């Protein structure tokens, strides 16, 4: 893959591959993000998004919806691809086991399109196609959690990490499952146009540019929706005041409850204690900072309300069984 020359390329050609059985959201999600970008920029985006397939006929997606390609792969011969987006497809057996599918005919097409592209991205289990094309060897990548073991087993030279929502390793981007295609595409937009523009597009999508709980497919503090307005208010209060003391007396006073009533409320709704919940919320904030910034551990500890690096380290050991430094090394979005 080669860097783009902005003096030569005015329109950045974004190619999304189509094939029979492709996951519909993997195709339409990225296309929608690029379309909303035009609304936010109120003019040309610099992208030309093309859905490409082997033939010009309708392609049946996993949802049964047929999509008409804009071009065939042969039509793109000689055109310079800026960004190649490769969706995926799965099959589910009678035991509800999920397995990623790779169309052998698609692999050489992806190899050819990627050869001159500035960057390549896979959506969900599209990582299996990139791996079959030899584009992931030696790289850290992610995919949908359900097929991560399959990807690791079939391609031992690929460093598969099933936790992040997306991973960038050089000029290769890989995204996790389904709606994470929006996060991934927003990251591509941010890389080209800046965070402020990507945030505006995220608002149009009614989603977060950075998901609460960090860029993880599995967040330790994702709780069920609160059953009572009082608990919802308490959780919002904790999230907005992580650097405050947030002791049990503080929380009880905020909720106009006795400390015993507060403890019963947390136990009934969240199955934990107020102190344990506050620590989890602070660890979640620390995870975000470790994933997305170069802040020192001391600054991270202060910013999330844990105070010192020793307290931060102890909290990470309790919650995640790792150290903050090890967590950052593993889960940084960029490699």
C-alpha positions, -999 to +999 in steps of 0.1 A: +000+000+000+013+034-009+006+069+004-017+092-015-004+122-033-028+150-025-016+171-054-026+143-079-057+130-061-085+155-057-112+130-051-103+101-027-118+070-041-134+049-014-142+013-025-165-009-005-165-045-017-197-063-023-203-101-025-232-125-020-242-128+016-223-098+028-235-082+061-258-053+051-248-030+079-211-035+071-218-019+037-243+008+045-228+019+078-195+033+063-214+047+033-238+066+056-209+081+076-193+094+044-227+107+032-234+126+065-199+141+062-211+160+031-239+175+051-215+187+078-190+201+054-218+217+033-199+208+001-175+183-014-160+158+011-131+148-010-144+113-012-160+093-040-177+062-024-181+033-048-197-001-041-179-026-062-187-063-070-177-090-094-206-082-117-230-053-122-260-074-111-278-070-077-260-085-047-281-103-021-269-093+015-273-114+046-305-094+055-321-104+022-319-069+009-304-066-026-278-039-033-269-027-067-231-021-072-218+012-086-191-006-105-175-039-112-140-048-100-129-047-136-143-012-140-118+000-113-088-013-131-063+015-135-081+038-110-062+048-079-079+036-047-075+058-016-094+037+009-105+001+005-133-011+029-138-048+031-170-061+049-176-096+060-200-125+060-208-153+084-227-186+086-245-199+117-249-236+122-277-255+140-258-251+173-257-214+168-220-214+162-208-185+141-182-189+114-167-163+091-169-170+054-143-160+028-152-161-009-120-174-026-128-154-057-129-122-037-094-126-022-074-117-054-097-088-061-089-074-026-052-080-031-053-061-064-073-032-050-052-029-018-019-029-038-020+008-046-043+019-018-034+045+008-051+025+035-072-006+039-100-012+064-120-043+073-154-042+089-164-069+114-154-103+100-140-087+068-107-091+087-108-128+076-108-116+040-078-093+046-060-121+064-066-145+035-052-118+012-020-117+032-026-081+044-026-088+081+005-108+086+024-096+117-002-070+125-023-064+155-060-066+144-095-070+158-127-085+145-160-096+159-155-114+192-174-145+179-149-152+151-117-140+168-106-176+178-112-187+142-091-159+128-063-166+152-063-203+145-064-200+107-038-172+106-012-177+134+009-149+121-018-124+128-020-108+163-057-110+170-071-089+198-108-094+203-114-066+227-110-032+210-138-017+188-112-009+162-074-010+158-051+009+135-018-007+127+000+015+102-021+018+070-044-011+080-075-005+101-097-033+114-130-029+131-151-051+154-186-062+149-216-046+132-223-011+147-185-007+153-184+000+115-196+035+125-168+040+150-142+028+125-155+051+097-156+080+121-120+073+129-111+074+092-129+107+089-111+121+119-078+110+104-085+130+073-106+159+085-099+162+122-117+153+154-141+183+154-156+173+120-159+137+130-176+147+162-202+167+142-209+136+121-212+115+152-238+139+165-258+134+133-257+097+139-268+103+175-237+084+188-206+091+207-173+097+189-156+079+218-179+053+234-185+054+272-163+028+287-135+032+261-130+014+228-137-020+241-163-045+229-167-055+265-168-028+292-165-038+328-189-011+340-217-015+315-247-019+337-284-025+329-305+006+326-315+020+359-350+010+371-355+042+391-349+079+384-330+082+417-304+056+406-301+071+371-294+105+387-268+090+410-250+073+381-250+106+361-237+124+392-208+099+395-199+101+359-198+139+360-179+143+392-152+116+391-126+139+406-148+147+436-145+126+468-177+106+460-177+090+494-207+070+507-218+100+529-214+123+499-236+101+476-262+096+503-265+133+509-268+139+471-296+113+468-313+124+501-309+089+515-294+074+546-261+055+540-280+023+547-307+031+522-280+040+496-263+007+501-296-012+497-303+008+465-270+000+449-272-037+459-307-040+445-302-023+412-265-029+404-256-058+426-226-039+441-217-013+467-215+024+461-177+024+466-171-004+442-193+013+416-174+045+419-141+027+415-154+009+384-165+042+369-131+058+376-113+028+361-135+032+330-124+068+326-088+058+331-092+032+303-104+059+279-074+081+287-050+052+284-065+041+250-067+076+234-040+099+250-003+100+259-010+114+293+013+102+320+000+077+345+001+104+372-021+126+351-045+098+343-048+089+380-056+126+388-080+130+359-102+100+368-103+107+405-080+079+416-054+104+429-021+086+427-004+061+404-004+035+432-041+038+437-046+036+399-025+005+397-043-012+426-077-004+410-066-019+377-054-050+394-087-054+411-109-046+381-089-059+351-061-080+366-035-060+348-014-028+352-022+005+336+010+004+315+002-031+303-034-021+295-022+009+274+003-012+255-024-037+246-054-014+239-041+017+224-062+023+193-031+030+172-002+005+171 
